[in-house]
């Protein structure tokens, strides 16, 4: 009986360690997601600024491909 309790306690320690590692991984990923969203907002504002300033719209179909 005591051996089983020791085995269960050992497994519990491993599970606790794994859970802590997973929590840290999720936290780091959320930090990266937040940073990427902030970068996307900045890029979106930069793209909208020329349109708001009245920059001329261009059609990519009118441009010559680089191999010509």
CHARMM-style PDB file with segment names, atoms N, HN, CA, C and O in Angstrom:
ATOM      1  N   UNK     1       0.827  -1.195   0.000  1.00  0.00      PROA
ATOM      2  CA  UNK     1       0.000   0.000   0.000  1.00  0.00      PROA
ATOM      3  C   UNK     1       0.873   1.262   0.000  1.00  0.00      PROA
ATOM      4  O   UNK     1       0.604   2.211  -0.736  1.00  0.00      PROA
ATOM      5  N   UNK     2       1.902   1.261   0.819  1.00  0.00      PROA
ATOM      6  HN  UNK     2       2.121   0.490   1.417  1.00  0.00      PROA
ATOM      7  CA  UNK     2       2.770   2.430   0.902  1.00  0.00      PROA
ATOM      8  C   UNK     2       3.492   2.672  -0.416  1.00  0.00      PROA
ATOM      9  O   UNK     2       3.723   3.820  -0.797  1.00  0.00      PROA
ATOM     10  N   UNK     3       3.851   1.596  -1.117  1.00  0.00      PROA
ATOM     11  HN  UNK     3       3.664   0.664  -0.808  1.00  0.00      PROA
ATOM     12  CA  UNK     3       4.508   1.736  -2.422  1.00  0.00      PROA
ATOM     13  C   UNK     3       3.593   2.432  -3.426  1.00  0.00      PROA
ATOM     14  O   UNK     3       4.039   3.258  -4.222  1.00  0.00      PROA
ATOM     15  N   UNK     4       2.337   2.094  -3.376  1.00  0.00      PROA
ATOM     16  HN  UNK     4       1.975   1.423  -2.729  1.00  0.00      PROA
ATOM     17  CA  UNK     4       1.379   2.721  -4.291  1.00  0.00      PROA
ATOM     18  C   UNK     4       1.236   4.212  -3.989  1.00  0.00      PROA
ATOM     19  O   UNK     4       1.133   5.026  -4.906  1.00  0.00      PROA
ATOM     20  N   UNK     5       1.229   4.562  -2.732  1.00  0.00      PROA
ATOM     21  HN  UNK     5       1.312   3.900  -1.986  1.00  0.00      PROA
ATOM     22  CA  UNK     5       1.121   5.971  -2.348  1.00  0.00      PROA
ATOM     23  C   UNK     5       2.357   6.733  -2.823  1.00  0.00      PROA
ATOM     24  O   UNK     5       2.246   7.843  -3.345  1.00  0.00      PROA
ATOM     25  N   UNK     6       3.523   6.139  -2.643  1.00  0.00      PROA
ATOM     26  HN  UNK     6       3.614   5.238  -2.220  1.00  0.00      PROA
ATOM     27  CA  UNK     6       4.762   6.778  -3.093  1.00  0.00      PROA
ATOM     28  C   UNK     6       4.750   6.949  -4.612  1.00  0.00      PROA
ATOM     29  O   UNK     6       5.155   7.991  -5.126  1.00  0.00      PROA
ATOM     30  N   UNK     7       4.289   5.932  -5.319  1.00  0.00      PROA
ATOM     31  HN  UNK     7       3.960   5.085  -4.901  1.00  0.00      PROA
ATOM     32  CA  UNK     7       4.204   6.018  -6.785  1.00  0.00      PROA
ATOM     33  C   UNK     7       3.239   7.119  -7.215  1.00  0.00      PROA
ATOM     34  O   UNK     7       3.528   7.869  -8.147  1.00  0.00      PROA
ATOM     35  N   UNK     8       2.104   7.218  -6.546  1.00  0.00      PROA
ATOM     36  HN  UNK     8       1.869   6.609  -5.789  1.00  0.00      PROA
ATOM     37  CA  UNK     8       1.133   8.262  -6.866  1.00  0.00      PROA
ATOM     38  C   UNK     8       1.689   9.656  -6.561  1.00  0.00      PROA
ATOM     39  O   UNK     8       1.473  10.591  -7.331  1.00  0.00      PROA
ATOM     40  N   UNK     9       2.391   9.796  -5.460  1.00  0.00      PROA
ATOM     41  HN  UNK     9       2.567   9.036  -4.833  1.00  0.00      PROA
ATOM     42  CA  UNK     9       2.994  11.088  -5.128  1.00  0.00      PROA
ATOM     43  C   UNK     9       4.052  11.479  -6.152  1.00  0.00      PROA
ATOM     44  O   UNK     9       4.175  12.650  -6.509  1.00  0.00      PROA
ATOM     45  N   UNK    10       4.810  10.500  -6.623  1.00  0.00      PROA
ATOM     46  HN  UNK    10       4.710   9.548  -6.333  1.00  0.00      PROA
ATOM     47  CA  UNK    10       5.828  10.755  -7.644  1.00  0.00      PROA
ATOM     48  C   UNK    10       5.172  11.220  -8.938  1.00  0.00      PROA
ATOM     49  O   UNK    10       5.614  12.188  -9.557  1.00  0.00      PROA
ATOM     50  N   UNK    11       4.126  10.528  -9.337  1.00  0.00      PROA
ATOM     51  HN  UNK    11       3.767   9.742  -8.835  1.00  0.00      PROA
ATOM     52  CA  UNK    11       3.413  10.918 -10.553  1.00  0.00      PROA
ATOM     53  C   UNK    11       2.805  12.307 -10.402  1.00  0.00      PROA
ATOM     54  O   UNK    11       2.802  13.096 -11.347  1.00  0.00      PROA
ATOM     55  N   UNK    12       2.296  12.601  -9.227  1.00  0.00      PROA
ATOM     56  HN  UNK    12       2.298  11.960  -8.459  1.00  0.00      PROA
ATOM     57  CA  UNK    12       1.705  13.911  -8.979  1.00  0.00      PROA
ATOM     58  C   UNK    12       2.754  15.014  -9.121  1.00  0.00      PROA
ATOM     59  O   UNK    12       2.459  16.082  -9.658  1.00  0.00      PROA
ATOM     60  N   UNK    13       3.959  14.765  -8.651  1.00  0.00      PROA
ATOM     61  HN  UNK    13       4.198  13.898  -8.215  1.00  0.00      PROA
ATOM     62  CA  UNK    13       5.039  15.750  -8.793  1.00  0.00      PROA
ATOM     63  C   UNK    13       5.352  16.005 -10.264  1.00  0.00      PROA
ATOM     64  O   UNK    13       5.547  17.148 -10.675  1.00  0.00      PROA
ATOM     65  N   UNK    14       5.400  14.931 -11.052  1.00  0.00      PROA
ATOM     66  HN  UNK    14       5.242  14.002 -10.718  1.00  0.00      PROA
ATOM     67  CA  UNK    14       5.660  15.093 -12.487  1.00  0.00      PROA
ATOM     68  C   UNK    14       4.530  15.861 -13.168  1.00  0.00      PROA
ATOM     69  O   UNK    14       4.772  16.708 -14.028  1.00  0.00      PROA
ATOM     70  N   UNK    15       3.312  15.560 -12.778  1.00  0.00      PROA
ATOM     71  HN  UNK    15       3.116  14.872 -12.079  1.00  0.00      PROA
ATOM     72  CA  UNK    15       2.162  16.245 -13.368  1.00  0.00      PROA
ATOM     73  C   UNK    15       2.179  17.732 -12.990  1.00  0.00      PROA
ATOM     74  O   UNK    15       1.892  18.588 -13.826  1.00  0.00      PROA
ATOM     75  N   UNK    16       2.510  18.032 -11.743  1.00  0.00      PROA
ATOM     76  HN  UNK    16       2.743  17.336 -11.064  1.00  0.00      PROA
ATOM     77  CA  UNK    16       2.608  19.434 -11.319  1.00  0.00      PROA
ATOM     78  C   UNK    16       3.677  20.169 -12.124  1.00  0.00      PROA
ATOM     79  O   UNK    16       3.462  21.303 -12.553  1.00  0.00      PROA
ATOM     80  N   UNK    17       4.815  19.532 -12.329  1.00  0.00      PROA
ATOM     81  HN  UNK    17       4.990  18.611 -11.981  1.00  0.00      PROA
ATOM     82  CA  UNK    17       5.890  20.147 -13.102  1.00  0.00      PROA
ATOM     83  C   UNK    17       5.449  20.374 -14.549  1.00  0.00      PROA
ATOM     84  O   UNK    17       5.695  21.438 -15.117  1.00  0.00      PROA
ATOM     85  N   UNK    18       4.811  19.394 -15.129  1.00  0.00      PROA
ATOM     86  HN  UNK    18       4.610  18.530 -14.668  1.00  0.00      PROA
ATOM     87  CA  UNK    18       4.326  19.526 -16.502  1.00  0.00      PROA
ATOM     88  C   UNK    18       3.300  20.643 -16.623  1.00  0.00      PROA
ATOM     89  O   UNK    18       3.324  21.406 -17.589  1.00  0.00      PROA
ATOM     90  N   UNK    19       2.414  20.743 -15.665  1.00  0.00      PROA
ATOM     91  HN  UNK    19       2.396  20.124 -14.880  1.00  0.00      PROA
ATOM     92  CA  UNK    19       1.402  21.791 -15.679  1.00  0.00      PROA
ATOM     93  C   UNK    19       2.054  23.173 -15.602  1.00  0.00      PROA
ATOM     94  O   UNK    19       1.634  24.102 -16.292  1.00  0.00      PROA
ATOM     95  N   UNK    20       3.070  23.302 -14.768  1.00  0.00      PROA
ATOM     96  HN  UNK    20       3.411  22.548 -14.207  1.00  0.00      PROA
ATOM     97  CA  UNK    20       3.777  24.582 -14.657  1.00  0.00      PROA
ATOM     98  C   UNK    20       4.461  24.937 -15.980  1.00  0.00      PROA
ATOM     99  O   UNK    20       4.435  26.093 -16.401  1.00  0.00      PROA
ATOM    100  N   UNK    21       5.066  23.955 -16.629  1.00  0.00      PROA
ATOM    101  HN  UNK    21       5.087  23.016 -16.287  1.00  0.00      PROA
ATOM    102  CA  UNK    21       5.705  24.199 -17.925  1.00  0.00      PROA
ATOM    103  C   UNK    21       4.669  24.625 -18.963  1.00  0.00      PROA
ATOM    104  O   UNK    21       4.909  25.550 -19.738  1.00  0.00      PROA
ATOM    105  N   UNK    22       3.544  23.967 -18.979  1.00  0.00      PROA
ATOM    106  HN  UNK    22       3.349  23.215 -18.350  1.00  0.00      PROA
ATOM    107  CA  UNK    22       2.480  24.320 -19.927  1.00  0.00      PROA
ATOM    108  C   UNK    22       1.950  25.732 -19.659  1.00  0.00      PROA
ATOM    109  O   UNK    22       1.691  26.488 -20.596  1.00  0.00      PROA
ATOM    110  N   UNK    23       1.793  26.080 -18.402  1.00  0.00      PROA
ATOM    111  HN  UNK    23       2.004  25.467 -17.641  1.00  0.00      PROA
ATOM    112  CA  UNK    23       1.329  27.431 -18.064  1.00  0.00      PROA
ATOM    113  C   UNK    23       2.315  28.485 -18.544  1.00  0.00      PROA
ATOM    114  O   UNK    23       1.908  29.520 -19.073  1.00  0.00      PROA
ATOM    115  N   UNK    24       3.612  28.233 -18.366  1.00  0.00      PROA
ATOM    116  HN  UNK    24       3.943  27.392 -17.936  1.00  0.00      PROA
ATOM    117  CA  UNK    24       4.620  29.185 -18.840  1.00  0.00      PROA
ATOM    118  C   UNK    24       4.587  29.294 -20.362  1.00  0.00      PROA
ATOM    119  O   UNK    24       4.721  30.386 -20.914  1.00  0.00      PROA
ATOM    120  N   UNK    25       4.410  28.161 -21.036  1.00  0.00      PROA
ATOM    121  HN  UNK    25       4.301  27.274 -20.587  1.00  0.00      PROA
ATOM    122  CA  UNK    25       4.351  28.173 -22.498  1.00  0.00      PROA
ATOM    123  C   UNK    25       3.148  28.979 -22.980  1.00  0.00      PROA
ATOM    124  O   UNK    25       3.272  29.794 -23.894  1.00  0.00      PROA
ATOM    125  N   UNK    26       2.006  28.760 -22.380  1.00  0.00      PROA
ATOM    126  HN  UNK    26       1.905  28.098 -21.637  1.00  0.00      PROA
ATOM    127  CA  UNK    26       0.794  29.492 -22.765  1.00  0.00      PROA
ATOM    128  C   UNK    26       0.974  30.983 -22.489  1.00  0.00      PROA
ATOM    129  O   UNK    26       0.550  31.815 -23.291  1.00  0.00      PROA
ATOM    130  N   UNK    27       1.597  31.327 -21.366  1.00  0.00      PROA
ATOM    131  HN  UNK    27       1.941  30.651 -20.715  1.00  0.00      PROA
ATOM    132  CA  UNK    27       1.835  32.734 -21.033  1.00  0.00      PROA
ATOM    133  C   UNK    27       2.740  33.385 -22.074  1.00  0.00      PROA
ATOM    134  O   UNK    27       2.466  34.496 -22.527  1.00  0.00      PROA
ATOM    135  N   UNK    28       3.834  32.688 -22.461  1.00  0.00      PROA
ATOM    136  HN  UNK    28       4.057  31.786 -22.093  1.00  0.00      PROA
ATOM    137  CA  UNK    28       4.741  33.246 -23.470  1.00  0.00      PROA
ATOM    138  C   UNK    28       4.034  33.403 -24.814  1.00  0.00      PROA
ATOM    139  O   UNK    28       4.225  34.403 -25.505  1.00  0.00      PROA
ATOM    140  N   UNK    29       3.226  32.425 -25.179  1.00  0.00      PROA
ATOM    141  HN  UNK    29       3.071  31.613 -24.617  1.00  0.00      PROA
ATOM    142  CA  UNK    29       2.502  32.513 -26.439  1.00  0.00      PROA
ATOM    143  C   UNK    29       1.513  33.673 -26.416  1.00  0.00      PROA
ATOM    144  O   UNK    29       1.354  34.360 -27.426  1.00  0.00      PROA
ATOM    145  N   UNK    30       0.854  33.905 -25.302  1.00  0.00      PROA
ATOM    146  HN  UNK    30       0.983  33.348 -24.482  1.00  0.00      PROA
ATOM    147  CA  UNK    30      -0.081  35.023 -25.207  1.00  0.00      PROA
ATOM    148  C   UNK    30       0.660  36.345 -25.322  1.00  0.00      PROA
ATOM    149  O   UNK    30       0.159  37.284 -25.941  1.00  0.00      PROA
ATOM    150  N   UNK    31       1.845  36.430 -24.732  1.00  0.00      PROA
ATOM    151  HN  UNK    31       2.251  35.668 -24.228  1.00  0.00      PROA
ATOM    152  CA  UNK    31       2.668  37.636 -24.864  1.00  0.00      PROA
ATOM    153  C   UNK    31       3.022  37.872 -26.333  1.00  0.00      PROA
ATOM    154  O   UNK    31       2.960  39.004 -26.814  1.00  0.00      PROA
ATOM    155  N   UNK    32       3.389  36.813 -27.038  1.00  0.00      PROA
ATOM    156  HN  UNK    32       3.439  35.894 -26.648  1.00  0.00      PROA
ATOM    157  CA  UNK    32       3.721  36.951 -28.458  1.00  0.00      PROA
ATOM    158  C   UNK    32       2.506  37.371 -29.267  1.00  0.00      PROA
ATOM    159  O   UNK    32       2.615  38.209 -30.161  1.00  0.00      PROA
ATOM    160  N   UNK    33       1.363  36.803 -28.964  1.00  0.00      PROA
ATOM    161  HN  UNK    33       1.274  36.122 -28.237  1.00  0.00      PROA
ATOM    162  CA  UNK    33       0.130  37.174 -29.663  1.00  0.00      PROA
ATOM    163  C   UNK    33      -0.180  38.647 -29.440  1.00  0.00      PROA
ATOM    164  O   UNK    33      -0.540  39.358 -30.378  1.00  0.00      PROA
ATOM    165  N   UNK    34      -0.040  39.106 -28.200  1.00  0.00      PROA
ATOM    166  HN  UNK    34       0.252  38.528 -27.438  1.00  0.00      PROA
ATOM    167  CA  UNK    34      -0.298  40.520 -27.899  1.00  0.00      PROA
ATOM    168  C   UNK    34       0.647  41.429 -28.672  1.00  0.00      PROA
ATOM    169  O   UNK    34       0.227  42.456 -29.204  1.00  0.00      PROA
ATOM    170  N   UNK    35       1.932  41.053 -28.737  1.00  0.00      PROA
ATOM    171  HN  UNK    35       2.274  40.218 -28.304  1.00  0.00      PROA
ATOM    172  CA  UNK    35       2.903  41.857 -29.478  1.00  0.00      PROA
ATOM    173  C   UNK    35       2.574  41.880 -30.971  1.00  0.00      PROA
ATOM    174  O   UNK    35       2.647  42.930 -31.609  1.00  0.00      PROA
ATOM    175  N   UNK    36       2.215  40.736 -31.520  1.00  0.00      PROA
ATOM    176  HN  UNK    36       2.155  39.882 -31.002  1.00  0.00      PROA
ATOM    177  CA  UNK    36       1.879  40.672 -32.942  1.00  0.00      PROA
ATOM    178  C   UNK    36       0.630  41.490 -33.252  1.00  0.00      PROA
ATOM    179  O   UNK    36       0.564  42.157 -34.285  1.00  0.00      PROA
ATOM    180  N   UNK    37      -0.356  41.441 -32.369  1.00  0.00      PROA
ATOM    181  HN  UNK    37      -0.303  40.899 -31.530  1.00  0.00      PROA
ATOM    182  CA  UNK    37      -1.560  42.246 -32.587  1.00  0.00      PROA
ATOM    183  C   UNK    37      -1.234  43.732 -32.554  1.00  0.00      PROA
ATOM    184  O   UNK    37      -1.785  44.509 -33.334  1.00  0.00      PROA
ATOM    185  N   UNK    38      -0.349  44.126 -31.661  1.00  0.00      PROA
ATOM    186  HN  UNK    38       0.099  43.495 -31.028  1.00  0.00      PROA
ATOM    187  CA  UNK    38       0.051  45.539 -31.599  1.00  0.00      PROA
ATOM    188  C   UNK    38       0.761  45.937 -32.889  1.00  0.00      PROA
ATOM    189  O   UNK    38       0.530  47.030 -33.407  1.00  0.00      PROA
ATOM    190  N   UNK    39       1.612  45.074 -33.406  1.00  0.00      PROA
ATOM    191  HN  UNK    39       1.799  44.186 -32.985  1.00  0.00      PROA
ATOM    192  CA  UNK    39       2.302  45.365 -34.660  1.00  0.00      PROA
ATOM    193  C   UNK    39       1.325  45.457 -35.823  1.00  0.00      PROA
ATOM    194  O   UNK    39       1.477  46.311 -36.697  1.00  0.00      PROA
ATOM    195  N   UNK    40       0.343  44.602 -35.838  1.00  0.00      PROA
ATOM    196  HN  UNK    40       0.220  43.908 -35.128  1.00  0.00      PROA
ATOM    197  CA  UNK    40      -0.668  44.637 -36.904  1.00  0.00      PROA
ATOM    198  C   UNK    40      -1.453  45.942 -36.840  1.00  0.00      PROA
ATOM    199  O   UNK    40      -1.760  46.534 -37.875  1.00  0.00      PROA
ATOM    200  N   UNK    41      -1.781  46.397 -35.618  1.00  0.00      PROA
ATOM    201  HN  UNK    41      -1.531  45.916 -34.778  1.00  0.00      PROA
ATOM    202  CA  UNK    41      -2.499  47.670 -35.487  1.00  0.00      PROA
ATOM    203  C   UNK    41      -1.665  48.825 -36.032  1.00  0.00      PROA
ATOM    204  O   UNK    41      -2.191  49.711 -36.705  1.00  0.00      PROA
ATOM    205  N   UNK    42      -0.354  48.815 -35.738  1.00  0.00      PROA
ATOM    206  HN  UNK    42       0.073  48.095 -35.191  1.00  0.00      PROA
ATOM    207  CA  UNK    42       0.521  49.872 -36.242  1.00  0.00      PROA
ATOM    208  C   UNK    42       0.563  49.833 -37.763  1.00  0.00      PROA
ATOM    209  O   UNK    42       0.449  50.873 -38.411  1.00  0.00      PROA
ATOM    210  N   UNK    43       0.726  48.646 -38.339  1.00  0.00      PROA
ATOM    211  HN  UNK    43       0.818  47.801 -37.812  1.00  0.00      PROA
ATOM    212  CA  UNK    43       0.774  48.527 -39.797  1.00  0.00      PROA
ATOM    213  C   UNK    43      -0.548  48.952 -40.432  1.00  0.00      PROA
ATOM    214  O   UNK    43      -0.560  49.593 -41.482  1.00  0.00      PROA
ATOM    215  N   UNK    44      -1.642  48.597 -39.802  1.00  0.00      PROA
ATOM    216  HN  UNK    44      -1.633  48.076 -38.948  1.00  0.00      PROA
ATOM    217  CA  UNK    44      -2.949  48.979 -40.331  1.00  0.00      PROA
ATOM    218  C   UNK    44      -3.095  50.499 -40.349  1.00  0.00      PROA
ATOM    219  O   UNK    44      -3.573  51.077 -41.326  1.00  0.00      PROA
ATOM    220  N   UNK    45      -2.674  51.138 -39.250  1.00  0.00      PROA
ATOM    221  HN  UNK    45      -2.287  50.669 -38.457  1.00  0.00      PROA
ATOM    222  CA  UNK    45      -2.740  52.605 -39.206  1.00  0.00      PROA
ATOM    223  C   UNK    45      -1.842  53.221 -40.277  1.00  0.00      PROA
ATOM    224  O   UNK    45      -2.208  54.220 -40.895  1.00  0.00      PROA
ATOM    225  N   UNK    46      -0.671  52.629 -40.496  1.00  0.00      PROA
ATOM    226  HN  UNK    46      -0.374  51.817 -39.994  1.00  0.00      PROA
ATOM    227  CA  UNK    46       0.228  53.152 -41.528  1.00  0.00      PROA
ATOM    228  C   UNK    46      -0.387  53.000 -42.914  1.00  0.00      PROA
ATOM    229  O   UNK    46      -0.218  53.870 -43.767  1.00  0.00      PROA
ATOM    230  N   UNK    47      -1.087  51.917 -43.137  1.00  0.00      PROA
ATOM    231  HN  UNK    47      -1.225  51.210 -42.443  1.00  0.00      PROA
ATOM    232  CA  UNK    47      -1.735  51.715 -44.438  1.00  0.00      PROA
ATOM    233  C   UNK    47      -2.908  52.662 -44.630  1.00  0.00      PROA
ATOM    234  O   UNK    47      -3.180  53.099 -45.748  1.00  0.00      PROA
ATOM    235  N   UNK    48      -3.600  52.977 -43.549  1.00  0.00      PROA
ATOM    236  HN  UNK    48      -3.379  52.622 -42.641  1.00  0.00      PROA
ATOM    237  CA  UNK    48      -4.756  53.859 -43.642  1.00  0.00      PROA
ATOM    238  C   UNK    48      -4.350  55.316 -43.779  1.00  0.00      PROA
ATOM    239  O   UNK    48      -5.100  56.106 -44.353  1.00  0.00      PROA
ATOM    240  N   UNK    49      -3.198  55.691 -43.275  1.00  0.00      PROA
ATOM    241  HN  UNK    49      -2.588  55.049 -42.809  1.00  0.00      PROA
ATOM    242  CA  UNK    49      -2.757  57.088 -43.304  1.00  0.00      PROA
ATOM    243  C   UNK    49      -2.655  57.637 -44.724  1.00  0.00      PROA
ATOM    244  O   UNK    49      -3.176  58.726 -44.966  1.00  0.00      PROA
ATOM    245  N   UNK    50      -2.015  56.955 -45.684  1.00  0.00      PROA
ATOM    246  HN  UNK    50      -1.591  56.071 -45.488  1.00  0.00      PROA
ATOM    247  CA  UNK    50      -1.970  57.500 -47.052  1.00  0.00      PROA
ATOM    248  C   UNK    50      -3.358  57.622 -47.670  1.00  0.00      PROA
ATOM    249  O   UNK    50      -3.625  58.571 -48.406  1.00  0.00      PROA
ATOM    250  N   UNK    51      -4.228  56.685 -47.384  1.00  0.00      PROA
ATOM    251  HN  UNK    51      -4.011  55.914 -46.786  1.00  0.00      PROA
ATOM    252  CA  UNK    51      -5.577  56.743 -47.943  1.00  0.00      PROA
ATOM    253  C   UNK    51      -6.329  57.946 -47.373  1.00  0.00      PROA
ATOM    254  O   UNK    51      -7.085  58.607 -48.086  1.00  0.00      PROA
ATOM    255  N   UNK    52      -6.121  58.221 -46.107  1.00  0.00      PROA
ATOM    256  HN  UNK    52      -5.507  57.684 -45.529  1.00  0.00      PROA
ATOM    257  CA  UNK    52      -6.800  59.355 -45.481  1.00  0.00      PROA
ATOM    258  C   UNK    52      -6.213  60.678 -45.960  1.00  0.00      PROA
ATOM    259  O   UNK    52      -6.908  61.693 -45.990  1.00  0.00      PROA
ATOM    260  N   UNK    53      -4.931  60.669 -46.336  1.00  0.00      PROA
ATOM    261  HN  UNK    53      -4.366  59.844 -46.311  1.00  0.00      PROA
ATOM    262  CA  UNK    53      -4.271  61.901 -46.782  1.00  0.00      PROA
ATOM    263  C   UNK    53      -4.562  62.189 -48.251  1.00  0.00      PROA
ATOM    264  O   UNK    53      -4.091  63.193 -48.786  1.00  0.00      PROA
ATOM    265  N   UNK    54      -5.318  61.338 -48.898  1.00  0.00      PROA
ATOM    266  HN  UNK    54      -5.701  60.522 -48.463  1.00  0.00      PROA
ATOM    267  CA  UNK    54      -5.687  61.578 -50.284  1.00  0.00      PROA
ATOM    268  C   UNK    54      -4.655  61.075 -51.280  1.00  0.00      PROA
ATOM    269  O   UNK    54      -4.609  61.557 -52.412  1.00  0.00      PROA
ATOM    270  N   UNK    55      -3.838  60.130 -50.888  1.00  0.00      PROA
ATOM    271  HN  UNK    55      -3.875  59.738 -49.968  1.00  0.00      PROA
ATOM    272  CA  UNK    55      -2.846  59.570 -51.808  1.00  0.00      PROA
ATOM    273  C   UNK    55      -3.576  58.879 -52.959  1.00  0.00      PROA
ATOM    274  O   UNK    55      -4.665  58.330 -52.791  1.00  0.00      PROA
ATOM    275  N   UNK    56      -2.952  58.923 -54.118  1.00  0.00      PROA
ATOM    276  HN  UNK    56      -2.067  59.370 -54.255  1.00  0.00      PROA
ATOM    277  CA  UNK    56      -3.618  58.345 -55.284  1.00  0.00      PROA
ATOM    278  C   UNK    56      -3.659  56.823 -55.164  1.00  0.00      PROA
ATOM    279  O   UNK    56      -2.711  56.175 -54.721  1.00  0.00      PROA
ATOM    280  N   UNK    57      -4.772  56.305 -55.571  1.00  0.00      PROA
ATOM    281  HN  UNK    57      -5.541  56.831 -55.931  1.00  0.00      PROA
ATOM    282  CA  UNK    57      -4.940  54.855 -55.557  1.00  0.00      PROA
ATOM    283  C   UNK    57      -4.292  54.300 -56.814  1.00  0.00      PROA
ATOM    284  O   UNK    57      -4.415  54.887 -57.889  1.00  0.00      PROA
ATOM    285  N   UNK    58      -3.610  53.185 -56.686  1.00  0.00      PROA
ATOM    286  HN  UNK    58      -3.511  52.709 -55.812  1.00  0.00      PROA
ATOM    287  CA  UNK    58      -3.004  52.589 -57.860  1.00  0.00      PROA
ATOM    288  C   UNK    58      -3.483  51.166 -58.000  1.00  0.00      PROA
ATOM    289  O   UNK    58      -3.743  50.477 -57.014  1.00  0.00      PROA
ATOM    290  N   UNK    59      -3.592  50.750 -59.204  1.00  0.00      PROA
ATOM    291  HN  UNK    59      -3.381  51.309 -60.006  1.00  0.00      PROA
ATOM    292  CA  UNK    59      -4.046  49.405 -59.506  1.00  0.00      PROA
ATOM    293  C   UNK    59      -2.814  48.568 -59.863  1.00  0.00      PROA
ATOM    294  O   UNK    59      -2.072  48.902 -60.786  1.00  0.00      PROA
ATOM    295  N   UNK    60      -2.613  47.502 -59.139  1.00  0.00      PROA
ATOM    296  HN  UNK    60      -3.216  47.230 -58.389  1.00  0.00      PROA
ATOM    297  CA  UNK    60      -1.442  46.664 -59.375  1.00  0.00      PROA
ATOM    298  C   UNK    60      -1.484  46.007 -60.758  1.00  0.00      PROA
ATOM    299  O   UNK    60      -0.446  45.597 -61.277  1.00  0.00      PROA
ATOM    300  N   UNK    61      -2.662  45.906 -61.351  1.00  0.00      PROA
ATOM    301  HN  UNK    61      -3.505  46.239 -60.930  1.00  0.00      PROA
ATOM    302  CA  UNK    61      -2.754  45.332 -62.704  1.00  0.00      PROA
ATOM    303  C   UNK    61      -2.117  46.235 -63.746  1.00  0.00      PROA
ATOM    304  O   UNK    61      -1.733  45.762 -64.816  1.00  0.00      PROA
ATOM    305  N   UNK    62      -1.996  47.534 -63.453  1.00  0.00      PROA
ATOM    306  HN  UNK    62      -2.307  47.917 -62.583  1.00  0.00      PROA
ATOM    307  CA  UNK    62      -1.387  48.466 -64.402  1.00  0.00      PROA
ATOM    308  C   UNK    62       0.142  48.475 -64.324  1.00  0.00      PROA
ATOM    309  O   UNK    62       0.799  49.020 -65.211  1.00  0.00      PROA
ATOM    310  N   UNK    63       0.705  47.888 -63.291  1.00  0.00      PROA
ATOM    311  HN  UNK    63       0.171  47.445 -62.570  1.00  0.00      PROA
ATOM    312  CA  UNK    63       2.167  47.896 -63.132  1.00  0.00      PROA
ATOM    313  C   UNK    63       2.802  46.769 -63.934  1.00  0.00      PROA
ATOM    314  O   UNK    63       2.215  45.701 -64.109  1.00  0.00      PROA
ATOM    315  N   UNK    64       3.999  47.025 -64.412  1.00  0.00      PROA
ATOM    316  HN  UNK    64       4.476  47.893 -64.270  1.00  0.00      PROA
ATOM    317  CA  UNK    64       4.718  46.022 -65.217  1.00  0.00      PROA
ATOM    318  C   UNK    64       5.394  45.038 -64.265  1.00  0.00      PROA
ATOM    319  O   UNK    64       6.042  45.453 -63.305  1.00  0.00      PROA
ATOM    320  N   UNK    65       5.248  43.738 -64.524  1.00  0.00      PROA
ATOM    321  HN  UNK    65       4.721  43.401 -65.304  1.00  0.00      PROA
ATOM    322  CA  UNK    65       5.914  42.744 -63.688  1.00  0.00      PROA
ATOM    323  C   UNK    65       7.435  42.899 -63.768  1.00  0.00      PROA
ATOM    324  O   UNK    65       7.945  43.409 -64.766  1.00  0.00      PROA
ATOM    325  N   UNK    66       8.163  42.470 -62.739  1.00  0.00      PROA
ATOM    326  HN  UNK    66       7.749  42.056 -61.929  1.00  0.00      PROA
ATOM    327  CA  UNK    66       9.611  42.684 -62.698  1.00  0.00      PROA
ATOM    328  C   UNK    66      10.394  41.959 -63.781  1.00  0.00      PROA
ATOM    329  O   UNK    66      11.534  42.340 -64.048  1.00  0.00      PROA
ATOM    330  N   UNK    67       9.845  40.943 -64.413  1.00  0.00      PROA
ATOM    331  HN  UNK    67       8.919  40.634 -64.196  1.00  0.00      PROA
ATOM    332  CA  UNK    67      10.619  40.213 -65.417  1.00  0.00      PROA
ATOM    333  C   UNK    67      10.554  40.861 -66.808  1.00  0.00      PROA
ATOM    334  O   UNK    67      11.161  40.336 -67.742  1.00  0.00      PROA
ATOM    335  N   UNK    68       9.842  41.978 -66.977  1.00  0.00      PROA
ATOM    336  HN  UNK    68       9.348  42.404 -66.219  1.00  0.00      PROA
ATOM    337  CA  UNK    68       9.786  42.658 -68.258  1.00  0.00      PROA
ATOM    338  C   UNK    68      10.855  43.695 -68.355  1.00  0.00      PROA
ATOM    339  OT1 UNK    68      10.963  44.376 -69.375  1.00  0.00      PROA
TER     340      UNK     68
END
